[in-house]
Amino acid sequence: MDGLSLHCCSCLLLLALLCSLTKCYYYYSASARSGCHRGGLRLPPCPWQLPVLGSLHHLVGELPHRSLRRLSRRYGPLMLLRFGEVPVVVVSSGEAAREVMRTHDAVFATRPQTATIRILTNQAQAIALTPYGDHWRRLRKICAIELLSAGRVRSFRPVREEEVAWLVGAVSSASGNNELMNLSEMIAAYVADTAVHAIMGRRLDVDDRGAFLRYIDEAIRLASGFSLADLFPSSWIAGALSWWGAHKAEVYRGGLFKFLDAVITEHVERKSEEAKSQEDLIDVLLRIQGQGPSSQFLTMGTIKAVIFDLFSAGTETAATTLQWAMAELMRNPDVMSRAQAEVREVFMPRMKVVEEGLSELKYLRWIIKETLRLHTPGPLLIPRECRETCKVLGYDVPKGAMVLVNAWAISRDPQCWEESEKFKPDRFESDTRDFKGNDFEFTPFGAGRRICPGMSFGLANVELALANLLFYFDWSLPDSIRPSELDMTEAMGITARREKDLWLRAKVCSNLPH
């Protein structure tokens, strides 16, 4: 009898413990979804955290932008996570994005500075990743007026046309034997060559281009991650363990800057007297540097950091968008047929694609917009940092918190977009939303003070290349793949590239002269 009583008591105690744990779990879940109160602040809802790691375990198993969307569906459009020691606020709705990038734009205008970022940007001397302040304002003004103005982008039309002719020639050569070609590689080469030509004034030979691209690709990869020192900034142990990553960043920055030293020296020695319309971007920067005391901030170190920024921003987005656009066209043959019919109707009388006719390609522009919506090149916009405690959607965002805008999740929000997961360029026939920073359900280039200054430059490269690829060639998939079976998996990285290269067959359009 005593043994039975003891057993019953044990069962009751275990049952009571389970009930208590269940009650605590539901209480914590409810409080996490409704917001956390700490230090007098009403913080955004917080998914459960682990000691030391914080919220990092929530990102395991999926790409970060997908993991964060999954969490936002449970915890809401504004969440507070912790990556190691770093508080991170995640924005997952157009309404919250509007408050961050318009209502309180000045509060969220700066960038967090990780150890790796400081090394790669030569102690924050570039544009995109530089903290908000006088240095950034001066560089932004130079970008808006000199480097990336509408007039400057138009002046690079001969560069774009020359480089797209190389792309068409490469595709035409590869199409001769009806063999599969790696269109991803060809697109990446076109975009890189166009950016190099605009920045440096000439094409690079194969070896120099390969070396330059390796430096850029590795620097971008390093900039897109977190080291232990970034996650645990107060720990000297984490700093010591991160020495190899810092060393790699130093090595790649050193190699890149040494390469640029030679290019800049070539420009300085040339001292060309060409007309302003023929300046490349290094010429522009050197001219501004020589304008007197007001330009003393534009050191050679700053010029090299700006060149790195211009190249990395100008290539990643354009190449990613072009590859996804072609992939979606291959998956949607009806869209491809309509797009080719439009391009050929406009340009067949001239027998070639010219930039002044691109404005007539309404459907092609819808395709590019839909590609940017469905395959946002940078799914998580470049991180911002909260400069002072600020209210967003009624919650307090603490000073010093990193802020991530999940532009990918917002542009696929079914509450904002009909058939949000479907590629439907026709939606823009009646939907006037655009990506220029005024519609916060659609911000592939960001918005507010930190909107991407190179948007027009990148889009010009995308439009001209896509129109040429559709005008000159008919495309087909490998024989064993149906359109619905084309792999659309994304790769891990700062941009949502395709995980697998796009291999296609091309045939020169039969209506064109050979």
Backbone torsions as a table, in degrees:
resi	resn	phi	psi	omega
1	MET	NA	-42.1	179.5
2	ASP	-63.6	-41.4	179.4
3	GLY	-62.9	-39.5	178.9
4	LEU	-65.1	-41.9	179.1
5	SER	-62.1	-42.8	-179.8
6	LEU	-62.6	-40.1	179.7
7	HIS	-64.6	-42.2	179.3
8	CYS	-63.2	-43.0	179.2
9	CYS	-61.4	-41.7	179.7
10	SER	-62.4	-41.7	179.3
11	CYS	-64.1	-41.0	179.6
12	LEU	-64.8	-42.3	178.7
13	LEU	-62.8	-42.8	179.3
14	LEU	-63.8	-41.0	178.5
15	LEU	-63.2	-42.7	179.1
16	ALA	-62.9	-40.5	179.5
17	LEU	-64.2	-43.9	179.4
18	LEU	-63.1	-40.3	178.1
19	CYS	-62.7	-42.4	180.0
20	SER	-63.8	-44.5	179.7
21	LEU	-63.7	-41.0	178.3
22	THR	-62.5	-43.2	179.3
23	LYS	-62.4	-42.6	179.0
24	CYS	-63.3	-40.7	-179.0
25	TYR	-62.3	-48.3	-178.8
26	TYR	-67.1	-34.4	177.1
27	TYR	-64.9	-45.0	-178.9
28	TYR	-65.8	-42.5	-179.6
29	SER	-61.7	-43.2	179.7
30	ALA	-64.9	-43.5	-179.4
31	SER	-69.0	-34.5	178.7
32	ALA	-64.9	-39.2	-179.4
33	ARG	-73.9	-26.9	-178.0
34	SER	-92.5	-8.1	179.0
35	GLY	114.6	154.1	-178.3
36	CYS	-108.8	144.8	177.4
37	HIS	-111.2	124.1	-178.1
38	ARG	-152.0	126.8	177.0
39	GLY	60.3	31.6	-179.5
40	GLY	82.1	0.5	-179.8
41	LEU	-101.1	144.5	171.8
42	ARG	-98.1	95.0	-174.7
43	LEU	-80.9	157.6	176.7
44	PRO	-61.7	161.3	177.4
45	PRO	-54.3	143.7	-173.5
46	CYS	-124.8	114.0	169.6
47	PRO	-58.8	153.1	-174.8
48	TRP	-61.4	148.5	-172.4
49	GLN	-123.3	155.7	174.4
50	LEU	-100.5	151.0	173.3
51	PRO	-57.5	142.4	177.3
52	VAL	69.9	-58.6	-175.2
53	LEU	-72.2	-26.9	-176.9
54	GLY	71.5	-120.7	-174.5
55	SER	-103.3	6.6	-173.0
56	LEU	-59.9	-30.3	-178.2
57	HIS	-64.5	-23.3	179.5
58	HIS	-68.7	-17.6	-176.4
59	LEU	-93.7	-4.2	-176.3
60	VAL	-73.3	135.8	172.0
61	GLY	99.2	-17.2	179.5
62	GLU	-137.2	164.9	170.9
63	LEU	-64.1	144.4	-173.1
64	PRO	-53.3	-43.3	-177.3
65	HIS	-66.6	-29.4	177.1
66	ARG	-76.0	-41.6	176.7
67	SER	-60.1	-42.9	-177.8
68	LEU	-69.2	-33.7	174.9
69	ARG	-65.7	-41.9	178.5
70	ARG	-58.7	-44.5	178.3
71	LEU	-64.0	-39.8	-176.9
72	SER	-65.9	-27.8	178.3
73	ARG	-67.1	-23.0	178.3
74	ARG	-97.1	-40.0	-171.6
75	TYR	-104.0	-6.8	174.2
76	GLY	106.5	175.8	-173.1
77	PRO	-74.4	-9.3	175.9
78	LEU	-133.9	117.5	-177.7
79	MET	-126.6	152.4	173.7
80	LEU	-113.1	117.5	176.3
81	LEU	-114.5	174.4	175.1
82	ARG	-137.2	118.1	175.4
83	PHE	-97.9	97.3	-171.2
84	GLY	65.8	-118.8	178.1
85	GLU	-91.1	-9.0	-168.3
86	VAL	-90.1	120.1	174.2
87	PRO	-72.7	132.7	-176.5
88	VAL	-130.1	121.4	176.5
89	VAL	-99.7	127.1	-176.8
90	VAL	-108.9	127.2	-177.8
91	VAL	-104.4	124.0	-172.9
92	SER	-132.6	21.2	176.1
93	SER	-142.7	156.4	178.6
94	GLY	-62.7	-36.7	179.9
95	GLU	-64.1	-45.5	178.6
96	ALA	-66.6	-38.6	178.2
97	ALA	-62.7	-38.0	177.8
98	ARG	-61.4	-42.6	-179.7
99	GLU	-65.6	-38.2	-178.4
100	VAL	-73.8	-43.4	-170.6
101	MET	-100.8	-1.9	173.9
102	ARG	-131.1	-62.0	-175.0
103	THR	-57.5	-47.1	-178.3
104	HIS	-117.1	36.7	-174.2
105	ASP	-55.5	-42.4	-178.0
106	ALA	-65.0	-34.4	-179.1
107	VAL	-67.3	-33.9	-176.1
108	PHE	-106.9	24.4	-172.6
109	ALA	-85.7	-10.1	-176.8
110	THR	-94.1	170.0	-179.4
111	ARG	-115.3	139.9	172.9
112	PRO	-67.3	146.4	-176.4
113	GLN	-114.6	99.3	174.3
114	THR	-82.7	164.8	-179.6
115	ALA	-60.2	-41.6	-179.0
116	THR	-65.8	-42.3	179.7
117	ILE	-61.8	-42.5	-179.5
118	ARG	-61.5	-38.2	179.2
119	ILE	-68.3	-49.5	-174.2
120	LEU	-67.7	-30.2	-179.4
121	THR	-95.3	13.9	178.6
122	ASN	57.3	52.4	-179.1
123	GLN	62.7	51.6	172.1
124	ALA	60.9	48.1	178.6
125	GLN	-102.3	-1.0	-177.4
126	ALA	-89.1	-154.7	-175.7
127	ILE	-111.5	-60.6	-169.1
128	ALA	-61.6	-38.8	-173.1
129	LEU	-105.5	8.7	-176.9
130	THR	-79.5	140.6	175.8
131	PRO	-60.4	153.4	178.5
132	TYR	-66.7	131.0	-179.6
133	GLY	166.0	-168.7	-174.9
134	ASP	-62.2	-42.1	-179.2
135	HIS	-60.7	-45.9	179.1
136	TRP	-63.0	-42.3	-179.3
137	ARG	-60.3	-42.3	179.9
138	ARG	-63.7	-44.8	180.0
139	LEU	-66.7	-39.2	179.2
140	ARG	-62.0	-40.2	178.7
141	LYS	-63.4	-42.3	177.7
142	ILE	-61.6	-41.1	178.0
143	CYS	-62.0	-47.7	-174.6
144	ALA	-67.5	-37.6	-173.6
145	ILE	-94.1	-35.7	-170.7
146	GLU	-113.6	-54.5	-168.6
147	LEU	-78.8	-42.9	-170.3
148	LEU	-128.4	26.1	177.0
149	SER	-67.6	164.6	179.0
150	ALA	-59.4	-40.2	179.0
151	GLY	-64.6	-40.8	179.5
152	ARG	-65.3	-42.8	179.0
153	VAL	-61.5	-41.9	177.3
154	ARG	-62.6	-35.9	-177.6
155	SER	-65.1	-19.2	179.7
156	PHE	-89.8	11.1	178.3
157	ARG	-55.6	-46.0	178.0
158	PRO	-59.5	-34.8	177.9
159	VAL	-64.3	-48.2	-179.5
160	ARG	-61.4	-43.4	-177.2
161	GLU	-67.1	-37.2	177.2
162	GLU	-65.4	-43.9	-176.7
163	GLU	-72.3	-35.1	178.8
164	VAL	-70.9	-27.5	174.3
165	ALA	-65.1	-38.2	174.3
166	TRP	-62.0	-41.8	179.5
167	LEU	-62.8	-47.9	179.4
168	VAL	-60.9	-40.7	178.2
169	GLY	-63.3	-41.1	179.6
170	ALA	-65.1	-42.6	178.9
171	VAL	-66.0	-42.5	-179.4
172	SER	-61.1	-42.5	178.6
173	SER	-63.2	-42.4	-178.5
174	ALA	-71.0	-23.0	-177.0
175	SER	-81.5	-11.7	-173.2
176	GLY	-58.9	-37.9	-177.5
177	ASN	-99.5	11.7	-179.0
178	ASN	57.9	31.2	179.8
179	GLU	-93.9	158.5	175.6
180	LEU	-67.3	143.1	177.1
181	MET	-126.1	149.8	178.2
182	ASN	-85.9	91.2	-177.0
183	LEU	-67.5	-30.0	178.1
184	SER	-58.8	-45.7	179.5
185	GLU	-64.4	-40.4	-179.2
186	MET	-65.5	-41.4	178.6
187	ILE	-65.2	-44.5	179.7
188	ALA	-60.6	-39.9	179.1
189	ALA	-66.1	-42.1	178.7
190	TYR	-60.5	-47.8	-177.6
191	VAL	-65.0	-43.4	179.6
192	ALA	-63.8	-44.4	-179.1
193	ASP	-64.6	-37.5	178.8
194	THR	-64.8	-44.3	179.3
195	ALA	-64.8	-45.0	179.2
196	VAL	-60.7	-44.4	-178.8
197	HIS	-61.3	-42.7	179.9
198	ALA	-69.7	-37.8	-176.6
199	ILE	-79.1	-42.9	-171.7
200	MET	-105.0	-11.9	176.7
201	GLY	88.3	1.9	-179.5
202	ARG	-160.7	165.6	172.4
203	ARG	-79.3	151.0	173.5
204	LEU	-93.7	150.4	174.0
205	ASP	-70.8	169.7	-171.6
206	VAL	-58.1	-44.4	-177.5
207	ASP	-66.6	-45.7	-179.7
208	ASP	-64.0	-40.7	179.5
209	ARG	-64.3	-42.4	178.9
210	GLY	-60.3	-44.6	179.4
211	ALA	-64.6	-44.1	-179.1
212	PHE	-62.1	-45.2	-179.0
213	LEU	-66.2	-34.9	177.5
214	ARG	-63.8	-43.4	177.5
215	TYR	-60.5	-46.5	-177.7
216	ILE	-64.9	-47.9	-177.7
217	ASP	-60.2	-43.7	-178.5
218	GLU	-69.8	-38.2	178.0
219	ALA	-63.4	-41.4	177.9
220	ILE	-64.1	-41.8	179.1
221	ARG	-61.7	-43.6	179.3
222	LEU	-65.1	-39.3	-177.4
223	ALA	-68.8	-24.1	-174.3
224	SER	-86.0	-6.6	-177.0
225	GLY	-108.1	-179.4	176.5
226	PHE	-120.5	130.8	171.8
227	SER	-90.4	169.4	175.9
228	LEU	-58.1	-38.2	179.6
229	ALA	-65.4	-31.3	177.3
230	ASP	-70.4	-37.8	-177.5
231	LEU	-79.8	-29.6	-178.3
232	PHE	-129.3	69.3	-173.2
233	PRO	-63.0	-22.2	-178.2
234	SER	-86.5	-5.9	-174.0
235	SER	-97.8	120.3	176.4
236	TRP	-70.7	-26.7	177.8
237	ILE	-66.0	-45.4	178.0
238	ALA	-61.3	-39.2	177.8
239	GLY	-62.6	-42.3	-179.8
240	ALA	-66.0	-39.3	-178.8
241	LEU	-72.3	-15.5	-177.6
242	SER	-95.1	8.2	-173.6
243	TRP	-61.0	-33.6	-176.6
244	TRP	-67.9	-40.7	177.5
245	GLY	-63.1	-41.6	178.0
246	ALA	-64.3	-39.5	179.0
247	HIS	-63.3	-43.6	178.7
248	LYS	-61.6	-42.3	178.5
249	ALA	-61.1	-41.9	177.9
250	GLU	-62.2	-42.9	-178.2
251	VAL	-63.2	-47.7	-177.2
252	TYR	-70.2	-37.7	175.4
253	ARG	-63.8	-42.3	179.0
254	GLY	-60.6	-44.3	178.9
255	GLY	-64.3	-43.7	179.4
256	LEU	-63.5	-46.3	-177.5
257	PHE	-68.3	-33.0	176.2
258	LYS	-64.7	-41.3	176.6
259	PHE	-60.9	-44.9	-178.7
260	LEU	-68.6	-30.7	176.6
261	ASP	-55.0	-45.0	-178.6
262	ALA	-65.0	-40.3	-179.6
263	VAL	-66.7	-44.0	-179.7
264	ILE	-65.7	-41.4	177.7
265	THR	-58.8	-41.1	177.3
266	GLU	-59.5	-41.2	179.0
267	HIS	-68.0	-42.5	-179.1
268	VAL	-63.2	-43.9	-177.9
269	GLU	-69.3	-30.6	-177.9
270	ARG	-69.1	-40.3	-179.6
271	LYS	42.0	53.8	-176.7
272	SER	-65.2	147.4	175.9
273	GLU	-107.4	31.3	178.8
274	GLU	-66.2	158.3	178.3
275	ALA	-63.8	155.4	-176.0
276	LYS	-57.7	-34.4	-178.3
277	SER	-65.2	-17.0	-178.7
278	GLN	-99.7	4.9	179.0
279	GLU	-67.0	140.5	164.7
280	ASP	-89.7	176.9	-172.3
281	LEU	-71.1	-29.1	174.8
282	ILE	-67.5	-40.0	175.1
283	ASP	-56.6	-43.6	-178.9
284	VAL	-61.5	-47.6	-178.7
285	LEU	-63.0	-40.9	179.6
286	LEU	-68.5	-36.8	177.1
287	ARG	-63.0	-44.4	179.9
288	ILE	-65.3	-39.2	179.5
289	GLN	-59.3	-32.7	-177.1
290	GLY	-87.8	10.6	-175.2
291	GLN	-86.9	3.9	174.0
292	GLY	119.7	-170.0	-174.4
293	PRO	-56.8	-32.4	-177.8
294	SER	-65.7	-14.8	-178.6
295	SER	-108.5	15.8	-177.4
296	GLN	-64.1	-24.6	179.8
297	PHE	-66.3	-20.1	-176.6
298	LEU	-87.2	73.9	179.8
299	THR	-76.9	170.6	176.1
300	MET	-61.6	-36.3	176.6
301	GLY	-62.5	-41.1	178.2
302	THR	-66.4	-42.0	179.4
303	ILE	-59.3	-43.6	179.9
304	LYS	-66.3	-39.0	177.9
305	ALA	-65.3	-38.3	178.6
306	VAL	-66.8	-40.3	177.9
307	ILE	-60.9	-43.4	176.9
308	PHE	-58.2	-44.7	179.0
309	ASP	-60.9	-49.3	-177.2
310	LEU	-60.1	-42.1	-176.9
311	PHE	-72.1	-48.0	-176.2
312	SER	-64.5	-42.8	179.6
313	ALA	-70.3	-34.8	-175.3
314	GLY	-79.0	-12.5	-177.6
315	THR	-107.3	-44.3	-174.5
316	GLU	-58.8	-50.9	-175.2
317	THR	-65.9	-46.1	-176.8
318	ALA	-65.6	-44.9	-179.1
319	ALA	-64.7	-43.3	179.7
320	THR	-62.4	-44.1	-178.4
321	THR	-65.3	-43.5	179.2
322	LEU	-62.3	-42.6	-179.2
323	GLN	-65.0	-43.4	179.8
324	TRP	-68.2	-36.6	178.9
325	ALA	-61.6	-46.2	178.9
326	MET	-65.8	-37.6	178.0
327	ALA	-63.5	-43.7	179.8
328	GLU	-66.7	-36.7	177.3
329	LEU	-64.9	-36.3	177.4
330	MET	-70.1	-31.5	178.1
331	ARG	-77.8	-19.0	-175.6
332	ASN	-127.4	79.6	-174.6
333	PRO	-57.6	-32.4	179.4
334	ASP	-65.6	-39.7	177.6
335	VAL	-66.1	-42.4	177.8
336	MET	-58.2	-47.2	-177.9
337	SER	-61.3	-43.8	-179.6
338	ARG	-65.9	-40.7	-179.5
339	ALA	-65.1	-44.1	179.7
340	GLN	-65.6	-38.4	178.4
341	ALA	-61.3	-41.6	179.7
342	GLU	-64.9	-48.7	-177.4
343	VAL	-61.7	-42.4	-176.5
344	ARG	-74.1	-32.1	175.9
345	GLU	-63.9	-40.2	-177.9
346	VAL	-73.5	-41.3	-169.3
347	PHE	-106.2	-10.5	-178.8
348	MET	-59.8	-38.4	177.2
349	PRO	-58.9	-29.0	179.9
350	ARG	-93.7	-13.9	-179.9
351	MET	65.3	14.6	174.4
352	LYS	-161.4	161.6	179.0
353	VAL	-91.5	127.7	176.3
354	VAL	-126.9	150.2	-171.8
355	GLU	-61.9	-34.9	-175.7
356	GLU	-66.9	-14.8	177.7
357	GLY	-92.7	-7.5	-175.8
358	LEU	-63.7	-28.8	-178.9
359	SER	-65.0	-17.3	178.6
360	GLU	-83.0	-8.8	-175.7
361	LEU	-90.5	74.0	-176.9
362	LYS	-63.8	-45.6	-177.0
363	TYR	-67.3	-38.6	177.8
364	LEU	-60.3	-39.3	179.2
365	ARG	-68.5	-33.5	174.4
366	TRP	-64.3	-38.9	178.9
367	ILE	-61.6	-44.0	179.4
368	ILE	-64.8	-42.1	178.1
369	LYS	-62.5	-43.4	-178.9
370	GLU	-67.6	-34.6	175.5
371	THR	-63.7	-44.2	178.8
372	LEU	-65.2	-31.9	178.6
373	ARG	-71.7	-49.5	-173.2
374	LEU	-80.1	-30.2	-178.3
375	HIS	-126.2	64.8	-179.7
376	THR	-54.3	120.3	-173.2
377	PRO	-56.7	-45.5	174.2
378	GLY	-108.7	90.2	-172.5
379	PRO	-54.9	-41.7	173.3
380	LEU	-104.1	115.6	-179.1
381	LEU	-58.7	156.1	-179.7
382	ILE	-50.7	130.1	-174.4
383	PRO	-56.4	146.0	172.2
384	ARG	-111.7	170.4	176.9
385	GLU	-133.3	137.4	-179.7
386	CYS	-77.7	120.9	-175.7
387	ARG	-83.6	-21.3	176.8
388	GLU	-157.2	152.4	-178.1
389	THR	-55.8	133.8	-169.7
390	CYS	-147.5	147.0	179.4
391	LYS	-92.1	130.7	175.2
392	VAL	-133.6	123.7	-177.0
393	LEU	53.5	31.9	178.6
394	GLY	85.3	-4.8	178.6
395	TYR	-101.3	156.4	177.1
396	ASP	-92.3	120.9	172.3
397	VAL	-93.9	116.6	-172.9
398	PRO	-72.1	149.0	176.1
399	LYS	-56.5	136.9	178.4
400	GLY	89.3	-7.9	-179.8
401	ALA	-70.6	140.4	170.4
402	MET	-76.2	140.5	-179.1
403	VAL	-120.7	122.3	178.1
404	LEU	-111.4	122.3	174.6
405	VAL	-95.9	116.3	-179.5
406	ASN	-85.0	78.7	-176.7
407	ALA	-62.2	-32.4	178.6
408	TRP	-62.7	-46.8	-179.7
409	ALA	-65.6	-40.0	-177.9
410	ILE	-65.5	-40.7	-177.5
411	SER	-76.7	-4.9	173.6
412	ARG	-115.2	15.4	-177.6
413	ASP	-70.3	116.9	-177.9
414	PRO	-65.3	-17.7	176.2
415	GLN	-75.9	-17.1	-178.6
416	CYS	-110.2	-24.2	-173.1
417	TRP	-129.9	125.2	175.6
418	GLU	-69.5	135.4	-176.3
419	GLU	46.1	59.4	-168.5
420	SER	-64.2	-24.6	-178.3
421	GLU	-93.7	3.0	-175.8
422	LYS	-104.0	142.0	177.1
423	PHE	-80.6	105.0	-175.4
424	LYS	-135.1	83.5	178.6
425	PRO	-58.2	-29.2	-178.5
426	ASP	-61.6	-18.0	-178.6
427	ARG	-58.5	-28.7	-175.7
428	PHE	-83.3	2.2	172.5
429	GLU	-66.7	-36.3	179.3
430	SER	-113.5	-16.2	-179.0
431	ASP	-93.0	114.8	-175.0
432	THR	-90.6	3.8	179.9
433	ARG	-61.6	142.2	-177.0
434	ASP	-132.3	174.5	-174.4
435	PHE	-106.0	22.5	-173.8
436	LYS	-95.3	13.4	171.0
437	GLY	104.3	4.0	-179.7
438	ASN	-106.2	-16.4	-179.8
439	ASP	-114.2	109.4	-167.8
440	PHE	-83.9	1.1	169.2
441	GLU	-86.3	-0.6	-171.5
442	PHE	-151.0	84.5	-173.8
443	THR	-130.5	59.0	-179.7
444	PRO	-63.7	-21.5	179.1
445	PHE	-108.8	13.6	-177.3
446	GLY	79.7	-167.2	-179.1
447	ALA	-160.9	169.1	177.1
448	GLY	73.3	-154.4	-177.4
449	ARG	-59.0	-32.0	-174.3
450	ARG	-100.0	21.4	175.4
451	ILE	-61.1	148.6	-176.2
452	CYS	-63.1	119.1	-178.6
453	PRO	-72.8	-16.3	-178.1
454	GLY	-95.7	16.3	-176.1
455	MET	-57.0	-49.1	-176.6
456	SER	-64.9	-39.4	179.2
457	PHE	-61.6	-47.3	-179.2
458	GLY	-65.9	-42.6	-178.3
459	LEU	-66.1	-36.0	177.8
460	ALA	-60.6	-39.8	178.0
461	ASN	-66.4	-39.1	-178.6
462	VAL	-68.1	-48.6	-176.9
463	GLU	-59.9	-48.2	-176.2
464	LEU	-65.9	-43.0	-179.0
465	ALA	-66.1	-45.8	-177.9
466	LEU	-63.9	-41.9	178.3
467	ALA	-60.9	-41.1	179.3
468	ASN	-66.7	-43.0	-179.9
469	LEU	-62.2	-35.7	-179.1
470	LEU	-81.9	-29.4	-178.5
471	PHE	-73.3	-47.1	-170.8
472	TYR	-87.2	-21.6	-169.1
473	PHE	-132.2	147.9	166.0
474	ASP	-102.0	136.8	-169.3
475	TRP	-115.6	148.6	175.4
476	SER	-145.2	154.7	178.5
477	LEU	-82.9	165.0	170.8
478	PRO	-52.9	148.6	-171.6
479	ASP	-55.5	-32.3	-172.7
480	SER	-86.6	-0.8	-173.0
481	ILE	-115.5	125.4	171.5
482	ARG	-85.6	157.1	-178.3
483	PRO	-52.2	-42.1	-177.5
484	SER	-69.7	-14.8	-177.6
485	GLU	-95.6	-1.5	-178.5
486	LEU	-62.8	127.9	-178.0
487	ASP	-68.5	122.3	-179.0
488	MET	-116.0	27.4	-178.4
489	THR	-70.4	139.3	178.5
490	GLU	-89.7	152.2	175.8
491	ALA	-95.4	156.8	175.2
492	MET	-76.4	134.8	177.6
493	GLY	163.3	-178.5	-179.1
494	ILE	-69.1	-25.6	171.6
495	THR	-119.0	156.1	-177.6
496	ALA	-89.5	69.5	176.6
497	ARG	-66.9	165.1	169.1
498	ARG	-69.0	139.8	178.3
499	GLU	-69.8	-37.9	179.6
500	LYS	-113.0	141.6	177.9
501	ASP	-62.3	153.3	-178.5
502	LEU	-92.8	110.0	-179.9
503	TRP	-103.3	122.9	-176.5
504	LEU	-137.9	165.2	168.4
505	ARG	-106.3	144.3	176.7
506	ALA	-125.8	144.4	174.5
507	LYS	-131.6	130.8	-179.2
508	VAL	-60.4	133.7	-178.6
509	CYS	-55.2	128.9	-174.1
510	SER	-67.8	-19.5	-179.1
511	ASN	-83.7	-4.6	-179.5
512	LEU	-96.4	149.7	176.8
513	PRO	-68.5	141.1	-178.4
514	HIS	-97.3	NA	NA
